Amino acid sequence: MLKTYDYGSLGEPDYRQLVSRNADPSQAIHHVAAEIIEDVKVNGDSALKRYAEKFDKVQLDRLYLTADEIAALASSINREQQRALEIAFANIYRFHETQLRKERAIETMPGVKCWREPRPIEKVGLYIPGGSAVLPSTLLMLGVPARIAGCKEIVVCSPPQADGKINGYVAYCLQLLKIDRVYLVGGAQAIAAMAYGTPTVPKVDKIFGPGNQYVTKAKSLVQSLTNVSIDMPAGPSEVLVIADGSANPAYVAADLLAQAEHGADSQAILVSTDQHLIDEVQIALRAQLAQLPRAEVATKAIANSYALLCANLDEAITFSNRYAPEHLIIETDDWEQLLRKVSNAGSVFVGHLTPESAGDYASGTNHTLPTSGYARSYSGVSVDAFVKKITFQHITEEGLRNIGPTVEVLAELEGLQAHKHAVSVRLR
């Protein structure tokens, strides 16, 4: 069960240890990811097929599925499941469509007008994890804002299943998003394929999507090796729950396990002001774990997690901001007074009836979020991530008279005479 620590008795080295995760001190993950990237760069499709056989245990004659094949798989799921995906699609679309706002032009001084306009990133790559859990929800979370942004080409990579295909849920999401091809490539090799391009998989301009530590490392590597950018470092999932005596232990345990079942390297942290609640959550964890199909995975993640006892909620928020969780759940009656104190978190869920699962699937917010402390400097995926914003400016004759002398002085003090001349020649 959860190891328990007391906030007041910890020193600085203890805090650093508690907030660290997914370290690779021996560089083993780095070396494996780098080797895979170089192999795909050099050998292209043949490397991808070889890795499919090695990691996914399937021999592929072709590295993609066509629109007809996708349609056949989509028709294999029942109407209730289709309807659930449609509702999730609609809510995600509704939340994200407001993010594409037109900015007004600003006249910084008479005759000098400046403005910004968004332009979609033309080619984007979406990585949809497979492995122990296939995530059609991730396809919606990435595909919807890409569509709203107006990206011209959306490349989707997802690991093949044992039959050399994808599941019907992912296929149905592809149809909702009007994407007619999916590439059967997983892991670090998928990231490499989208970064460099192969005879089959197109090269993209930016790569999106969560994954295991190898996928995360591959994303960081290709960003440094190529001109392809990434959304963020998004590795194994994590949650931090702040709860006091008003919380329901069964709810807290369920929220911790909802993250723990993602993978053995996930983390589920409980920060509480009430030792009795921590004890009750431990009991609830045992009871709920016994009912989970993925109990073995969740148990390993819980063993990699802990509870922290704090004297008050201010201490709890202070620790949470230092940990910078991907998901922060605040299960207290007076959650409103805590919100302004939250400075580092990917996505926040407040109140006793707001499970993180709602955001994972269907409330509308995006579940592709920064992990491993990157919430200190990264936001979750939004429409903004799929566009770049270009600045424009226009200067009239009046504007040049107003701003020209200032530019001349600044150019001269920097010793850039040609910059000054570009203004002076116009003023004359």
C-alpha positions as CSV (number, residue, x, y, z in Angstrom):
1,M,0.0,0.0,0.0
2,L,1.0,3.7,0.1
3,K,4.1,4.6,2.0
4,T,3.2,7.5,4.3
5,Y,5.4,10.5,5.1
6,D,5.0,13.5,7.5
7,Y,5.5,16.9,5.8
8,G,6.9,18.5,8.9
9,S,9.6,15.9,9.5
10,L,11.1,16.0,6.0
11,G,14.3,17.8,4.9
12,E,15.2,19.3,1.6
13,P,16.7,16.1,0.2
14,D,13.5,14.2,1.1
15,Y,11.4,16.7,-0.8
16,R,13.6,16.5,-3.9
17,Q,13.3,12.7,-3.8
18,L,9.5,12.8,-3.4
19,V,9.0,15.1,-6.4
20,S,11.3,13.3,-8.7
21,R,10.0,10.6,-11.1
22,N,10.9,8.7,-14.2
23,A,14.6,9.3,-13.9
24,D,17.0,7.6,-16.2
25,P,20.3,7.9,-14.4
26,S,22.0,5.1,-16.3
27,Q,20.9,6.6,-19.6
28,A,19.5,3.2,-20.6
29,I,16.2,4.6,-22.0
30,H,18.1,7.3,-23.8
31,H,20.4,4.8,-25.5
32,V,17.6,2.5,-26.6
33,A,15.5,5.4,-28.0
34,A,18.5,6.9,-29.8
35,E,19.3,3.5,-31.5
36,I,15.7,3.1,-32.6
37,I,15.6,6.6,-34.1
38,E,18.9,6.1,-36.0
39,D,17.7,2.7,-37.3
40,V,14.4,4.1,-38.6
41,K,16.2,7.1,-40.1
42,V,18.5,4.8,-42.1
43,N,16.3,1.8,-42.8
44,G,12.8,3.3,-43.0
45,D,9.9,0.9,-43.5
46,S,12.0,-2.2,-43.1
47,A,13.0,-1.1,-39.6
48,L,9.3,-0.3,-38.7
49,K,8.2,-3.8,-39.8
50,R,11.1,-5.4,-37.8
51,Y,10.1,-3.5,-34.7
52,A,6.4,-4.5,-35.2
53,E,7.5,-8.1,-35.1
54,K,9.8,-7.6,-32.1
55,F,7.6,-5.4,-29.9
56,D,4.0,-6.0,-31.1
57,K,4.5,-9.7,-32.1
58,V,2.9,-9.2,-35.5
59,Q,4.2,-9.5,-39.1
60,L,3.0,-6.6,-41.3
61,D,2.9,-6.7,-45.0
62,R,1.6,-3.1,-45.1
63,L,2.2,-0.4,-42.5
64,Y,-1.2,1.3,-42.8
65,L,-5.0,0.7,-42.9
66,T,-7.1,2.2,-45.7
67,A,-10.4,4.0,-45.3
68,D,-12.4,0.9,-46.2
69,E,-10.5,-1.1,-43.6
70,I,-11.1,1.6,-41.0
71,A,-14.8,1.7,-41.8
72,A,-15.1,-2.1,-41.4
73,L,-13.5,-2.0,-38.0
74,A,-15.6,1.0,-36.9
75,S,-18.8,-0.9,-37.7
76,S,-17.8,-3.7,-35.3
77,I,-18.6,-1.7,-32.2
78,N,-22.1,-1.4,-30.9
79,R,-24.4,1.7,-31.1
80,E,-24.0,2.5,-27.3
81,Q,-20.3,2.6,-27.7
82,Q,-20.5,4.7,-30.8
83,R,-22.8,7.1,-29.0
84,A,-20.5,7.5,-26.1
85,L,-17.6,8.4,-28.5
86,E,-19.9,10.9,-30.3
87,I,-20.8,12.6,-27.0
88,A,-17.1,12.8,-26.0
89,F,-16.3,14.2,-29.5
90,A,-19.0,16.9,-29.2
91,N,-18.0,18.0,-25.8
92,I,-14.3,18.2,-26.7
93,Y,-15.2,20.1,-29.8
94,R,-17.4,22.5,-27.9
95,F,-14.7,23.3,-25.3
96,H,-11.9,23.7,-27.9
97,E,-13.6,25.7,-30.6
98,T,-13.7,28.8,-28.4
99,Q,-9.9,28.8,-28.3
100,L,-9.5,29.9,-31.9
101,R,-10.0,33.6,-31.3
102,K,-9.2,36.5,-33.7
103,E,-7.0,39.1,-32.0
104,R,-7.7,42.8,-32.7
105,A,-5.1,45.0,-34.4
106,I,-3.3,47.5,-32.1
107,E,-2.2,51.0,-33.2
108,T,0.9,51.4,-31.0
109,M,1.2,55.0,-32.1
110,P,-0.6,57.0,-34.8
111,G,0.0,55.4,-38.1
112,V,1.7,52.3,-36.7
113,K,-0.6,49.3,-36.7
114,C,0.5,45.8,-35.5
115,W,-1.5,42.5,-35.3
116,R,-1.3,38.7,-35.1
117,E,-3.0,36.1,-37.1
118,P,-3.1,32.3,-36.5
119,R,-2.0,29.9,-39.2
120,P,-2.4,26.1,-38.8
121,I,0.7,23.9,-38.6
122,E,0.4,22.2,-42.0
123,K,1.5,18.6,-41.1
124,V,1.0,17.2,-37.6
125,G,1.7,13.8,-36.3
126,L,-0.6,12.2,-33.6
127,Y,0.8,9.3,-31.6
128,I,-1.9,7.2,-30.0
129,P,-0.5,4.8,-27.4
130,G,-1.3,1.1,-27.5
131,G,0.4,-1.4,-25.3
132,S,-1.5,-2.5,-22.3
133,A,-4.4,-0.1,-22.9
134,V,-5.5,1.3,-26.2
135,L,-6.7,4.9,-25.9
136,P,-9.3,6.1,-28.5
137,S,-9.9,9.1,-26.2
138,T,-6.4,10.3,-26.9
139,L,-7.2,10.4,-30.6
140,L,-10.1,12.6,-29.9
141,M,-8.1,14.9,-27.6
142,L,-5.5,15.4,-30.3
143,G,-7.6,15.1,-33.5
144,V,-10.3,17.6,-32.5
145,P,-8.1,20.6,-31.9
146,A,-6.1,19.7,-35.0
147,R,-9.3,19.8,-37.0
148,I,-10.4,23.1,-35.4
149,A,-7.0,24.6,-36.1
150,G,-7.3,23.6,-39.8
151,C,-4.1,21.5,-40.1
152,K,-3.9,20.3,-43.7
153,E,-2.4,16.8,-43.0
154,I,-3.0,14.8,-39.9
155,V,-0.8,11.7,-39.6
156,V,-1.9,9.1,-37.0
157,C,0.4,6.4,-35.7
158,S,-0.8,3.7,-33.3
159,P,0.7,0.2,-32.5
160,P,-0.9,-2.7,-34.3
161,Q,-2.8,-5.3,-32.3
162,A,-2.1,-9.0,-32.5
163,D,-4.3,-9.2,-35.7
164,G,-2.3,-6.5,-37.4
165,K,-5.1,-4.0,-37.1
166,I,-6.4,-1.4,-34.7
167,N,-9.5,-1.7,-32.5
168,G,-13.0,-0.6,-33.5
169,Y,-13.0,2.3,-31.0
170,V,-10.0,4.0,-32.5
171,A,-11.4,3.3,-36.0
172,Y,-14.7,5.0,-35.1
173,C,-12.8,8.0,-33.8
174,L,-10.9,8.2,-37.1
175,Q,-14.2,8.4,-38.9
176,L,-15.5,11.1,-36.6
177,L,-12.4,13.1,-37.3
178,K,-12.6,12.3,-41.1
179,I,-9.1,10.8,-41.1
180,D,-8.9,8.0,-43.7
181,R,-5.6,6.4,-43.0
182,V,-3.8,5.2,-39.9
183,Y,-0.2,4.0,-39.7
184,L,0.5,0.8,-37.7
185,V,3.5,1.9,-35.9
186,G,4.1,2.2,-32.2
187,G,6.8,3.3,-29.6
188,A,9.9,5.3,-30.2
189,Q,9.9,4.0,-33.8
190,A,6.7,5.8,-34.6
191,I,8.2,9.1,-33.3
192,A,11.2,8.6,-35.5
193,A,9.1,7.7,-38.5
194,M,7.1,11.0,-38.2
195,A,10.2,13.0,-37.5
196,Y,12.2,11.8,-40.5
197,G,9.6,10.3,-42.8
198,T,9.8,6.9,-44.5
199,P,8.6,5.7,-47.9
200,T,5.2,5.0,-46.2
201,V,4.9,7.3,-43.2
202,P,4.9,11.1,-44.0
203,K,7.3,13.5,-42.3
204,V,5.4,16.0,-40.1
205,D,6.2,19.4,-38.7
206,K,5.1,18.7,-35.1
207,I,4.5,15.6,-33.1
208,F,1.8,15.2,-30.4
209,G,0.8,12.5,-28.0
210,P,1.6,10.8,-24.7
211,G,3.5,7.5,-24.3
212,N,5.8,5.5,-22.1
213,Q,9.3,6.6,-21.2
214,Y,10.8,5.5,-24.5
215,V,8.2,7.5,-26.5
216,T,8.8,10.5,-24.3
217,K,12.6,10.3,-24.7
218,A,12.3,9.8,-28.4
219,K,10.2,13.0,-28.7
220,S,12.8,14.9,-26.8
221,L,15.6,13.5,-29.0
222,V,14.0,14.2,-32.4
223,Q,13.2,17.7,-31.3
224,S,17.0,18.2,-30.7
225,L,18.0,16.3,-33.9
226,T,15.5,17.6,-36.5
227,N,13.4,20.7,-37.3
228,V,10.3,18.8,-36.0
229,S,8.9,20.2,-32.7
230,I,6.8,18.4,-30.1
231,D,3.8,19.3,-28.0
232,M,5.5,18.6,-24.6
233,P,7.2,15.9,-22.6
234,A,4.2,13.7,-21.8
235,G,5.3,10.4,-20.2
236,P,3.7,8.1,-17.6
237,S,0.5,9.4,-16.0
238,E,0.3,10.9,-12.6
239,V,-2.2,12.3,-10.1
240,L,-2.0,14.2,-6.9
241,V,-5.0,14.3,-4.6
242,I,-5.4,16.9,-1.9
243,A,-8.0,15.8,0.6
244,D,-9.0,16.7,4.1
245,G,-11.5,15.2,6.6
246,S,-14.4,16.2,4.5
247,A,-13.4,13.8,1.7
248,N,-14.9,10.4,1.0
249,P,-12.1,7.7,1.4
250,A,-13.8,5.5,-1.3
251,Y,-13.7,8.4,-3.8
252,V,-10.1,9.2,-3.0
253,A,-9.0,5.6,-3.4
254,A,-10.9,5.4,-6.7
255,D,-9.2,8.5,-8.0
256,L,-5.7,7.2,-7.1
257,L,-6.4,3.8,-8.8
258,A,-7.7,5.5,-11.9
259,Q,-4.2,6.7,-12.5
260,A,-2.4,3.7,-11.1
261,E,-4.1,1.3,-13.7
262,H,-2.4,3.2,-16.6
263,G,0.9,1.6,-16.0
264,A,3.4,0.3,-13.4
265,D,5.4,3.6,-13.8
266,S,2.4,5.8,-13.0
267,Q,2.3,7.7,-9.7
268,A,-0.7,8.4,-7.5
269,I,0.0,10.7,-4.6
270,L,-2.3,11.5,-1.7
271,V,-1.7,14.7,0.3
272,S,-3.9,15.0,3.3
273,T,-4.4,17.0,6.5
274,D,-6.1,14.0,8.2
275,Q,-4.3,10.8,9.3
276,H,-7.6,9.1,9.8
277,L,-8.5,9.8,6.1
278,I,-5.2,8.3,5.0
279,D,-5.9,5.2,7.0
280,E,-9.3,4.8,5.6
281,V,-8.0,5.3,2.0
282,Q,-5.5,2.5,2.5
283,I,-8.4,0.2,3.5
284,A,-10.4,1.3,0.5
285,L,-7.4,0.8,-1.9
286,R,-7.1,-2.8,-0.8
287,A,-10.9,-3.4,-1.3
288,Q,-11.0,-1.7,-4.7
289,L,-7.8,-3.3,-6.0
290,A,-9.2,-6.7,-5.5
291,Q,-12.0,-5.8,-8.0
292,L,-9.8,-4.4,-10.7
293,P,-8.9,-6.4,-13.9
294,R,-5.7,-4.5,-14.1
295,A,-4.9,-5.1,-10.4
296,E,-1.3,-6.3,-11.0
297,V,-0.4,-3.1,-12.9
298,A,-2.2,-0.8,-10.4
299,T,-0.5,-2.6,-7.5
300,K,2.9,-1.9,-8.9
301,A,2.1,1.8,-9.4
302,I,0.7,2.1,-5.9
303,A,4.0,0.7,-4.6
304,N,5.7,3.5,-6.5
305,S,3.4,6.1,-4.8
306,Y,2.9,7.5,-1.4
307,A,0.8,9.6,1.0
308,L,1.9,12.8,2.7
309,L,0.5,14.1,5.9
310,C,0.4,17.9,6.2
311,A,-0.5,20.1,9.1
312,N,-2.9,22.3,7.0
313,L,-4.1,22.9,3.4
314,D,-1.5,25.6,2.8
315,E,1.3,23.0,3.3
316,A,-0.6,20.7,1.0
317,I,-0.8,23.3,-1.8
318,T,2.8,24.2,-1.3
319,F,3.9,20.6,-1.8
320,S,1.5,20.2,-4.8
321,N,3.0,23.2,-6.5
322,R,6.5,21.8,-6.0
323,Y,5.5,18.4,-7.3
324,A,3.6,20.1,-10.3
325,P,1.2,17.2,-11.0
326,E,-0.2,16.3,-14.4
327,H,-3.6,15.9,-12.7
328,L,-4.5,17.7,-9.4
329,I,-7.7,16.7,-7.6
330,I,-8.9,18.9,-4.7
331,E,-11.4,16.9,-2.6
332,T,-12.3,19.4,0.1
333,D,-15.5,21.3,1.0
334,D,-13.8,24.7,0.7
335,W,-12.0,24.1,-2.6
336,E,-12.8,27.6,-4.0
337,Q,-10.4,29.3,-1.6
338,L,-7.6,27.0,-2.7
339,L,-7.8,27.6,-6.4
340,R,-5.9,31.0,-6.5
341,K,-3.0,29.3,-4.7
342,V,-2.6,26.6,-7.4
343,S,0.4,27.7,-9.6
344,N,1.7,24.4,-11.1
345,A,-0.7,21.7,-12.5
346,G,-1.7,20.4,-15.8
347,S,-5.4,20.1,-15.1
348,V,-7.3,20.6,-11.9
349,F,-10.5,18.8,-10.7
350,V,-12.3,20.4,-7.8
351,G,-15.0,19.1,-5.4
352,H,-16.0,15.7,-4.3
353,L,-18.0,14.8,-7.4
354,T,-15.4,15.7,-10.1
355,P,-13.4,12.6,-10.9
356,E,-10.4,13.0,-13.1
357,S,-11.9,10.3,-15.3
358,A,-14.4,12.9,-16.6
359,G,-11.6,15.0,-18.0
360,D,-9.9,11.9,-19.4
361,Y,-12.9,11.1,-21.6
362,A,-15.8,13.5,-22.0
363,S,-16.1,16.7,-20.0
364,G,-14.4,18.6,-22.9
365,T,-11.0,19.6,-21.5
366,N,-7.9,18.0,-23.0
367,H,-6.2,15.1,-21.3
368,T,-2.9,15.4,-23.1
369,L,-1.0,17.1,-20.3
370,P,2.6,17.7,-19.0
371,T,4.0,15.2,-16.6
372,S,7.2,14.7,-14.6
373,G,7.1,18.2,-13.2
374,Y,6.9,19.9,-16.6
375,A,3.6,21.5,-15.5
376,R,5.8,24.2,-14.1
377,S,6.4,25.5,-17.6
378,Y,4.1,23.7,-20.1
379,S,0.4,23.8,-20.7
380,G,-1.8,21.0,-21.8
381,V,-2.7,20.5,-25.5
382,S,-5.1,23.1,-26.9
383,V,-5.9,24.5,-30.3
384,D,-3.0,26.9,-29.7
385,A,-0.6,24.0,-29.9
386,F,-1.7,23.3,-33.5
387,V,-1.2,26.8,-34.8
388,K,1.6,29.3,-35.0
389,K,0.8,33.0,-34.7
390,I,2.3,35.3,-37.3
391,T,2.8,39.0,-36.5
392,F,1.9,41.7,-39.2
393,Q,2.5,45.4,-39.2
394,H,1.7,48.4,-41.5
395,I,3.1,51.9,-41.2
396,T,1.7,54.9,-42.9
397,E,3.5,58.1,-43.8
398,E,2.3,59.7,-40.6
399,G,3.4,56.6,-38.7
400,L,6.9,56.6,-40.2
401,R,7.4,60.3,-39.2
402,N,6.3,59.3,-35.6
403,I,8.4,56.2,-35.2
404,G,11.3,56.8,-37.6
405,P,13.5,59.0,-35.4
406,T,13.2,56.5,-32.5
407,V,14.3,53.7,-34.8
408,E,17.2,55.8,-36.2
409,V,18.5,56.5,-32.7
410,L,18.2,52.9,-31.5
411,A,19.9,51.5,-34.6
412,E,22.8,54.0,-34.3
413,L,23.4,53.2,-30.6
414,E,23.6,49.5,-31.6
415,G,26.1,50.3,-34.4
416,L,23.8,49.0,-37.2
417,Q,24.0,51.7,-39.8
418,A,22.0,49.9,-42.5
419,H,19.1,49.5,-40.1
420,K,19.1,53.3,-39.6
421,H,19.4,53.9,-43.4
422,A,16.3,51.8,-44.1
423,V,14.4,54.4,-42.2
424,S,16.3,57.5,-43.2
425,V,16.0,56.8,-46.9
426,R,12.2,56.8,-46.5
427,L,12.0,59.9,-44.3
428,R,14.0,61.8,-46.9
